[in-house]
């Protein structure tokens, strides 16, 4: 495999954009196709240097090797990777906390770092102002821009492709990067290859992610629970309290609020509208980031918190220093034992860390390409059943007929079926 054009993009591409950032002749651009981002190559420009293949996290990622290289003295856990400390916390700014997905910690940290001139900006992702159903990644340089990007985006995005723009910034400027586990993998592989990227990006904030969702998923949610995708004025996936939900406003003034519990467990959690590469990913908690952030799905929090609380994992020495220096004014922070993080994400962690072995085995049996890991995952008969169900879900939701069936199938039946996916998906 010489270049990214030889890659089986359908099964290995994460759409992160690392290849576009490393290309020395700008021969690669990220474009949306079939609800996902893929690199498109200008063959006339390509010099076949092989850089794009070297940094592609879809082909391979060495979670253990890279984590041990960066943080050899950290604690280690199979579910969480290497880490220093684990916390729960939230932004002390009520507006930020209320309008974020789960606690507003990422927004609060970035605003504080920018205010203190520790960073000069951050690569983050927001919903496009002109097209409210499309996400766009950019370099934020003001607190207002950072706040504009708060909350979740359950749609494709390729923030790693923005890194190439940092070459045009001043040598002294430093930046943070916010992304999903696969995005962080791409950043780390770029930093291994390019010294200037190591110097530019001094902090990575990794968001917990069970899997990606194509644009077709959002289209279905709007068709089923609102008035479709036409004449949209504003759109938001989370926020306005916790756990929040989809907030829709049409140009005629009509508004719809679709709770997370209404659409996520039945349509997104069972791996409908999921890119195939996500099915072979083993990283839920962004194991290679300086600080990892996610929802605190703990019983004691769900019973009393309707605003938002984040799980926080510090992994690097610098990440821990950031938390220590900012905690007093910007965020409320409480250290918790690491097993509480596992408890908060138990079902998803099982599907990521246990079920992935059977999904990798199923793909191999079907002669589909799989990524190379430096970890060994066990397969089981029970999880093979879950792997088949998950693959079928991802497959049928890519077809027009499958989408029509999902649109009209009764939620009661769908929830019953999905319970089997969850039961067998992770042991």
DRENVEXRO-288872 format. One record per residue (C-alpha): residue number from 1; residue in three letters; x, y negated, z negated. Coordinates in Angstrom, 1 decimal. Last residue first. Layout:
BEGIN
  nr rest      u      v      w
 NUM  ala      X      Y      Z
...
END
This chain:
BEGIN
  nr rest      u      v      w
 427  unk  -20.3   10.3  -26.7
 426  unk  -20.2    7.0  -24.9
 425  unk  -22.6    7.0  -22.0
 424  unk  -24.8    9.9  -23.2
 423  unk  -27.0    8.1  -25.7
 422  unk  -26.8    4.7  -24.0
 421  unk  -27.8    6.1  -20.6
 420  unk  -30.5    8.2  -22.3
 419  unk  -31.9    5.1  -24.0
 418  unk  -32.0    3.4  -20.6
 417  unk  -34.7    5.9  -19.4
 416  unk  -37.0    4.9  -22.3
 415  unk  -36.3    1.2  -21.7
 414  unk  -37.2    1.6  -18.0
 413  unk  -40.5    3.4  -18.8
 412  unk  -41.6    0.7  -21.1
 411  unk  -40.4   -2.0  -18.8
 410  unk  -42.7   -0.8  -16.0
 409  unk  -41.0   -0.5  -12.6
 408  unk  -41.8   -3.3  -10.3
 407  unk  -38.5   -5.2  -10.0
 406  unk  -36.3   -2.1  -10.6
 405  unk  -38.0   -0.3   -7.7
 404  unk  -37.5   -3.3   -5.4
 403  unk  -33.8   -3.5   -6.4
 402  unk  -33.4    0.2   -5.6
 401  unk  -35.0   -0.2   -2.2
 400  unk  -32.8   -3.2   -1.3
 399  unk  -29.6   -1.3   -2.4
 398  unk  -26.9   -2.4   -4.7
 397  unk  -29.0   -1.6   -7.8
 396  unk  -29.1    2.0   -6.7
 395  unk  -25.4    2.4   -7.0
 394  unk  -24.7    0.8  -10.4
 393  unk  -27.5    2.8  -11.9
 392  unk  -26.4    6.0  -10.2
 391  unk  -22.9    5.4  -11.6
 390  unk  -24.2    4.9  -15.1
 389  unk  -26.4    8.0  -14.9
 388  unk  -23.5   10.2  -13.6
 387  unk  -21.2    8.8  -16.3
 386  unk  -23.8    9.5  -19.0
 385  unk  -24.0   13.2  -18.0
 384  unk  -20.2   13.3  -17.8
 383  unk  -20.2   11.9  -21.4
 382  unk  -22.0   15.0  -22.6
 381  unk  -19.6   17.3  -20.7
 380  unk  -16.6   15.6  -22.3
 379  unk  -13.6   13.6  -20.9
 378  unk  -10.6   12.4  -22.9
 377  unk   -8.8    9.2  -22.2
 376  unk   -5.0    8.9  -22.0
 375  unk   -3.5    5.4  -22.0
 374  unk   -0.8    4.0  -19.7
 373  unk   -3.5    3.2  -17.1
 372  unk   -3.6    3.6  -13.4
 371  unk   -6.9    2.5  -11.7
 370  unk   -9.2    4.9   -9.9
 369  unk   -9.8    5.6   -6.2
 368  unk  -12.9    7.6   -5.3
 367  unk  -12.5   11.3   -4.4
 366  unk  -15.9   12.2   -6.0
 365  unk  -14.0   14.3   -8.6
 364  unk  -11.7   11.4   -9.3
 363  unk  -14.7    9.1   -9.8
 362  unk  -16.2   11.6  -12.2
 361  unk  -13.0   12.0  -14.1
 360  unk  -12.6    8.2  -14.5
 359  unk  -16.2    8.1  -15.7
 358  unk  -15.6   11.0  -18.1
 357  unk  -12.6    9.2  -19.7
 356  unk  -14.5    5.9  -19.7
 355  unk  -17.1    7.3  -22.1
 354  unk  -14.8    7.2  -25.1
 353  unk  -13.2    3.8  -25.0
 352  unk  -15.7    1.6  -23.1
 351  unk  -18.9    3.5  -23.8
 350  unk  -17.9    4.0  -27.5
 349  unk  -16.9    0.3  -27.7
 348  unk  -20.3   -0.7  -26.4
 347  unk  -22.1    1.3  -29.0
 346  unk  -19.9    0.2  -31.9
 345  unk  -19.6   -3.6  -31.2
 344  unk  -20.4   -5.0  -34.7
 343  unk  -19.2   -1.8  -36.4
 342  unk  -15.9   -2.0  -34.6
 341  unk  -15.5   -5.6  -35.7
 340  unk  -16.4   -4.5  -39.3
 339  unk  -13.6   -1.8  -39.0
 338  unk  -11.1   -4.6  -38.7
 337  unk  -11.7   -5.9  -42.2
 336  unk  -13.1   -9.4  -42.4
 335  unk  -11.4  -12.8  -42.7
 334  unk  -13.8  -15.8  -42.9
 333  unk  -13.6  -18.9  -40.7
 332  unk  -15.6  -22.0  -40.5
 331  unk  -14.5  -24.0  -37.5
 330  unk  -13.3  -27.5  -36.6
 329  unk  -12.2  -29.1  -39.9
 328  unk  -10.3  -26.6  -42.0
 327  unk   -9.9  -23.9  -39.3
 326  unk   -7.7  -25.8  -36.9
 325  unk   -4.2  -25.2  -38.2
 324  unk   -4.8  -21.6  -39.3
 323  unk   -6.6  -20.6  -36.1
 322  unk   -3.9  -22.1  -33.9
 321  unk   -1.2  -20.4  -36.0
 320  unk   -2.9  -17.0  -35.5
 319  unk   -3.0  -17.5  -31.8
 318  unk    0.7  -18.5  -31.8
 317  unk    1.7  -15.4  -33.7
 316  unk   -0.3  -13.3  -31.1
 315  unk   -3.3  -11.1  -31.7
 314  unk   -6.0  -13.0  -33.6
 313  unk   -9.4  -11.4  -33.4
 312  unk  -12.5  -13.5  -33.8
 311  unk  -16.1  -12.2  -34.0
 310  unk  -18.4  -15.1  -33.5
 309  unk  -21.5  -16.4  -35.3
 308  unk  -24.5  -18.1  -33.8
 307  unk  -27.7  -20.1  -34.6
 306  unk  -30.3  -17.5  -35.6
 305  unk  -28.3  -16.1  -38.5
 304  unk  -29.9  -14.4  -41.5
 303  unk  -30.8  -10.8  -40.6
 302  unk  -28.6  -10.6  -37.5
 301  unk  -25.6  -11.6  -39.6
 300  unk  -26.1   -8.9  -42.3
 299  unk  -26.7   -6.3  -39.6
 298  unk  -23.6   -7.1  -37.6
 297  unk  -23.7   -8.0  -33.9
 296  unk  -21.0  -10.6  -34.2
 295  unk  -20.8  -11.7  -30.6
 294  unk  -17.3  -12.0  -29.1
 293  unk  -13.9  -13.7  -29.2
 292  unk  -10.3  -12.6  -28.7
 291  unk   -7.3  -14.8  -29.5
 290  unk   -3.9  -14.5  -27.9
 289  unk   -5.3  -12.3  -25.2
 288  unk   -4.0   -8.8  -24.2
 287  unk   -6.7   -6.7  -25.9
 286  unk   -9.6   -8.6  -24.3
 285  unk  -12.2   -6.9  -26.6
 284  unk  -13.9   -4.5  -24.3
 283  unk  -11.0   -3.0  -22.4
 282  unk  -11.4    0.5  -20.9
 281  unk  -12.4   -0.5  -17.3
 280  unk  -13.5    2.3  -15.0
 279  unk  -17.1    1.3  -14.7
 278  unk  -16.1   -2.3  -14.2
 277  unk  -14.3   -1.3  -11.0
 276  unk  -17.7   -0.2   -9.6
 275  unk  -19.3   -3.7   -9.9
 274  unk  -22.4   -3.6  -12.1
 273  unk  -25.8   -4.6  -10.9
 272  unk  -27.5   -2.0  -13.1
 271  unk  -25.0   -0.9  -15.8
 270  unk  -27.5    0.1  -18.5
 269  unk  -26.7   -3.1  -20.4
 268  unk  -27.7   -5.4  -17.5
 267  unk  -31.3   -4.4  -16.7
 266  unk  -33.2   -3.0  -19.7
 265  unk  -31.1   -4.0  -22.7
 264  unk  -30.2   -7.5  -21.2
 263  unk  -33.5   -8.7  -19.9
 262  unk  -36.0   -9.0  -22.8
 261  unk  -33.6   -8.9  -25.7
 260  unk  -31.7  -11.9  -24.2
 259  unk  -34.9  -13.9  -24.3
 258  unk  -36.3  -15.4  -21.1
 257  unk  -37.2  -19.1  -21.4
 256  unk  -39.0  -20.5  -18.4
 255  unk  -39.6  -24.1  -17.4
 254  unk  -41.7  -25.8  -14.7
 253  unk  -40.6  -29.4  -13.9
 252  unk  -41.2  -29.3  -10.2
 251  unk  -37.5  -29.0   -9.6
 250  unk  -37.4  -25.7  -11.6
 249  unk  -36.0  -25.2  -15.1
 248  unk  -34.7  -21.9  -16.4
 247  unk  -33.2  -20.9  -19.7
 246  unk  -31.9  -17.3  -20.0
 245  unk  -31.5  -16.1  -23.5
 244  unk  -30.4  -16.9  -27.0
 243  unk  -28.8  -14.5  -29.5
 242  unk  -28.6  -17.0  -31.2
 241  unk  -29.7  -20.5  -30.8
 240  unk  -30.1  -22.8  -27.8
 239  unk  -27.4  -20.8  -25.9
 238  unk  -27.3  -18.1  -23.3
 237  unk  -27.7  -17.7  -19.5
 236  unk  -28.3  -21.2  -18.4
 235  unk  -30.0  -22.6  -15.2
 234  unk  -31.1  -26.0  -14.1
 233  unk  -32.9  -27.4  -11.0
 232  unk  -34.0  -24.2   -9.2
 231  unk  -36.1  -24.8   -6.1
 230  unk  -35.8  -21.2   -4.9
 229  unk  -34.4  -18.4   -7.1
 228  unk  -37.5  -16.7   -8.2
 227  unk  -40.6  -17.9  -10.1
 226  unk  -39.8  -16.5  -13.6
 225  unk  -39.6  -13.1  -15.3
 224  unk  -39.3  -10.6  -12.4
 223  unk  -37.9  -12.7   -9.6
 222  unk  -35.6  -14.7  -12.0
 221  unk  -34.3  -11.5  -13.6
 220  unk  -33.9   -9.9  -10.1
 219  unk  -31.8  -12.9   -8.8
 218  unk  -29.6  -12.7  -11.9
 217  unk  -28.8   -9.1  -11.2
 216  unk  -28.1   -9.7   -7.5
 215  unk  -25.5  -12.2   -8.5
 214  unk  -23.3   -9.3   -9.6
 213  unk  -22.9   -8.4  -13.3
 212  unk  -19.6   -7.7  -15.0
 211  unk  -18.9   -5.2  -17.7
 210  unk  -18.8   -4.7  -21.5
 209  unk  -17.0   -8.0  -22.0
 208  unk  -15.5   -9.6  -25.1
 207  unk  -14.0  -13.0  -24.3
 206  unk  -10.3  -13.6  -24.2
 205  unk   -8.8  -16.9  -25.1
 204  unk   -5.3  -17.3  -23.7
 203  unk   -2.7  -19.8  -24.9
 202  unk    0.6  -21.2  -23.6
 201  unk   -0.2  -21.2  -19.9
 200  unk    2.3  -23.5  -18.2
 199  unk    5.5  -21.9  -19.5
 198  unk    4.5  -18.3  -18.7
 197  unk    3.2  -19.5  -15.4
 196  unk    6.5  -21.1  -14.6
 195  unk    8.3  -17.8  -15.4
 194  unk    6.5  -15.9  -12.7
 193  unk    6.3  -12.1  -12.6
 192  unk    5.4  -11.2  -16.2
 191  unk    3.2  -14.2  -16.4
 190  unk    1.3  -13.1  -13.3
 189  unk    0.7   -9.7  -14.9
 188  unk   -0.5  -11.4  -18.1
 187  unk   -2.9  -13.6  -16.2
 186  unk   -4.4  -10.7  -14.3
 185  unk   -4.9   -8.7  -17.4
 184  unk   -6.5  -11.8  -19.0
 183  unk   -8.9  -12.0  -16.1
 182  unk   -9.8   -8.3  -16.5
 181  unk  -10.5   -8.9  -20.2
 180  unk  -12.8  -11.9  -19.5
 179  unk  -11.5  -15.5  -19.4
 178  unk  -10.4  -18.7  -21.0
 177  unk   -6.9  -20.1  -20.2
 176  unk   -5.1  -22.8  -22.2
 175  unk   -2.7  -25.3  -20.6
 174  unk    0.6  -27.1  -21.1
 173  unk    1.9  -30.2  -19.3
 172  unk    5.6  -30.9  -19.3
 171  unk    6.3  -29.9  -15.7
 170  unk    3.5  -32.3  -14.5
 169  unk    0.7  -30.6  -12.6
 168  unk    0.9  -29.4   -8.9
 167  unk    1.9  -25.9   -9.9
 166  unk   -1.1  -25.7  -12.1
 165  unk   -3.3  -25.4   -9.0
 164  unk   -2.0  -21.8   -8.5
 163  unk   -3.7  -20.9  -11.8
 162  unk   -7.2  -21.5  -10.3
 161  unk   -7.2  -18.0   -8.7
 160  unk   -7.2  -16.6  -12.2
 159  unk  -10.7  -18.1  -12.8
 158  unk  -12.5  -15.8  -10.3
 157  unk  -16.2  -15.8  -11.2
 156  unk  -19.1  -13.4  -10.7
 155  unk  -22.3  -13.7  -12.9
 154  unk  -23.3  -13.3  -16.5
 153  unk  -21.9  -16.7  -17.5
 152  unk  -21.9  -17.2  -21.3
 151  unk  -22.0  -20.4  -23.3
 150  unk  -19.9  -23.6  -23.1
 149  unk  -18.6  -25.0  -19.8
 148  unk  -20.0  -28.6  -20.1
 147  unk  -18.3  -28.7  -23.6
 146  unk  -14.9  -28.4  -22.0
 145  unk  -15.7  -31.1  -19.5
 144  unk  -16.8  -33.5  -22.2
 143  unk  -13.7  -32.7  -24.3
 142  unk  -11.6  -33.8  -21.3
 141  unk   -9.0  -32.2  -19.1
 140  unk  -10.9  -29.2  -17.8
 139  unk   -9.1  -27.3  -15.0
 138  unk  -11.8  -25.4  -12.9
 137  unk  -13.7  -22.2  -12.6
 136  unk  -17.1  -22.2  -10.8
 135  unk  -20.2  -20.2  -11.5
 134  unk  -23.1  -20.0   -9.1
 133  unk  -26.8  -19.9   -9.9
 132  unk  -27.1  -23.7  -10.6
 131  unk  -25.9  -24.6   -7.1
 130  unk  -25.0  -28.3   -7.1
 129  unk  -23.7  -28.6  -10.6
 128  unk  -22.0  -25.2  -10.5
 127  unk  -22.2  -23.3  -13.8
 126  unk  -19.1  -23.5  -15.9
 125  unk  -15.7  -21.7  -16.1
 124  unk  -12.5  -22.6  -17.9
 123  unk   -8.9  -23.3  -17.1
 122  unk   -7.8  -25.6  -20.0
 121  unk   -6.2  -29.0  -20.3
 120  unk   -3.3  -31.0  -21.7
 119  unk   -2.7  -28.6  -24.6
 118  unk   -1.2  -29.3  -28.0
 117  unk   -2.3  -32.9  -27.5
 116  unk   -4.2  -32.9  -30.8
 115  unk   -7.4  -33.8  -29.1
 114  unk   -6.9  -31.1  -26.5
 113  unk   -6.2  -28.5  -29.1
 112  unk   -9.3  -29.6  -31.0
 111  unk  -11.5  -29.5  -28.0
 110  unk  -10.2  -26.0  -27.0
 109  unk  -10.8  -24.6  -30.5
 108  unk  -14.3  -26.0  -30.7
 107  unk  -15.3  -24.6  -27.3
 106  unk  -13.9  -21.2  -28.0
 105  unk  -15.5  -21.1  -31.4
 104  unk  -19.0  -21.9  -30.2
 103  unk  -20.7  -19.5  -32.6
 102  unk  -22.2  -17.0  -30.2
 101  unk  -23.4  -18.0  -26.8
 100  unk  -22.9  -21.7  -27.2
  99  unk  -25.7  -24.4  -27.5
  98  unk  -26.3  -24.0  -31.2
  97  unk  -22.6  -23.9  -32.2
  96  unk  -21.6  -26.9  -30.1
  95  unk  -24.6  -28.9  -31.3
  94  unk  -23.9  -27.9  -35.0
  93  unk  -20.3  -28.9  -34.9
  92  unk  -18.7  -26.7  -37.6
  91  unk  -18.0  -24.2  -35.0
  90  unk  -18.4  -20.5  -36.0
  89  unk  -16.6  -17.7  -37.8
  88  unk  -16.0  -14.0  -38.3
  87  unk  -12.5  -12.8  -38.7
  86  unk   -9.9  -10.1  -37.7
  85  unk   -6.2  -10.4  -38.3
  84  unk   -3.0   -9.4  -36.5
  83  unk   -4.1   -7.3  -33.5
  82  unk   -3.0   -4.5  -31.2
  81  unk   -5.7   -2.5  -29.4
  80  unk   -9.3   -2.8  -30.6
  79  unk  -10.8    0.7  -30.1
  78  unk   -7.5    2.7  -30.5
  77  unk   -6.3    0.6  -33.4
  76  unk   -2.9   -1.0  -33.8
  75  unk   -1.4   -3.4  -36.3
  74  unk    1.0   -5.9  -34.8
  73  unk    4.8   -5.8  -35.1
  72  unk    5.4   -5.1  -31.4
  71  unk    3.3   -8.1  -30.2
  70  unk    4.3   -9.1  -26.7
  69  unk    6.0   -5.9  -25.5
  68  unk    3.7   -3.6  -27.5
  67  unk    0.7   -5.3  -26.0
  66  unk    2.1   -5.0  -22.5
  65  unk    3.0   -1.3  -22.9
  64  unk   -0.3   -0.4  -24.5
  63  unk   -2.5   -2.2  -22.1
  62  unk   -0.6   -1.1  -19.0
  61  unk   -2.8   -2.3  -16.1
  60  unk   -3.1   -0.8  -12.7
  59  unk   -4.9   -1.2   -9.3
  58  unk   -7.5   -3.6  -10.5
  57  unk   -4.9   -5.6  -12.4
  56  unk   -3.4   -6.8   -9.1
  55  unk   -0.1   -8.5   -9.9
  54  unk    2.2   -6.3   -7.8
  53  unk   -0.3   -5.8   -5.0
  52  unk   -0.6   -9.5   -4.3
  51  unk    3.2   -9.9   -4.5
  50  unk    3.7   -7.4   -1.7
  49  unk    5.8   -9.8    0.5
  48  unk    3.7   -8.8    3.6
  47  unk    4.3  -12.2    5.3
  46  unk    0.5  -13.0    5.5
  45  unk   -0.3  -16.2    7.5
  44  unk   -1.7  -14.6   10.6
  43  unk   -3.5  -12.0    8.6
  42  unk   -5.6  -14.6    6.8
  41  unk   -6.8  -12.5    3.9
  40  unk  -10.1  -12.5    2.1
  39  unk  -10.0  -11.7   -1.6
  38  unk  -13.3  -10.5   -3.1
  37  unk  -15.9  -12.1   -5.3
  36  unk  -19.1  -10.2   -5.9
  35  unk  -22.8  -10.5   -5.0
  34  unk  -22.5   -8.7   -1.7
  33  unk  -19.7  -11.1   -0.7
  32  unk  -18.4  -14.2   -2.5
  31  unk  -15.1  -15.4   -1.3
  30  unk  -11.6  -15.7   -2.9
  29  unk   -8.9  -16.9   -0.6
  28  unk   -5.6  -15.3    0.4
  27  unk   -3.0  -16.4    2.9
  26  unk   -1.8  -19.3    0.7
  25  unk    1.8  -18.8    1.8
  24  unk    3.4  -17.8   -1.5
  23  unk    0.5  -15.6   -2.6
  22  unk    0.6  -15.4   -6.4
  21  unk   -2.6  -17.4   -7.1
  20  unk   -4.7  -15.6   -4.5
  19  unk   -3.6  -12.2   -5.8
  18  unk   -4.6  -13.1   -9.4
  17  unk   -8.1  -14.0   -8.2
  16  unk  -10.2  -12.0  -10.7
  15  unk  -12.4  -10.3   -8.2
  14  unk  -12.0   -7.0  -10.0
  13  unk  -11.0   -5.1   -6.9
  12  unk  -10.6   -1.3   -7.3
  11  unk  -13.7    0.4   -6.2
  10  unk  -15.1   -1.7   -3.4
   9  unk  -11.8   -3.4   -2.8
   8  unk  -10.1   -0.2   -1.5
   7  unk   -6.8   -2.1   -1.2
   6  unk   -4.9   -2.1    2.1
   5  unk   -5.8   -5.7    2.7
   4  unk   -4.3   -6.5   -0.7
   3  unk   -0.8   -5.9    0.7
   2  unk    1.7   -3.2    1.2
   1  unk    0.0    0.0    0.0
END
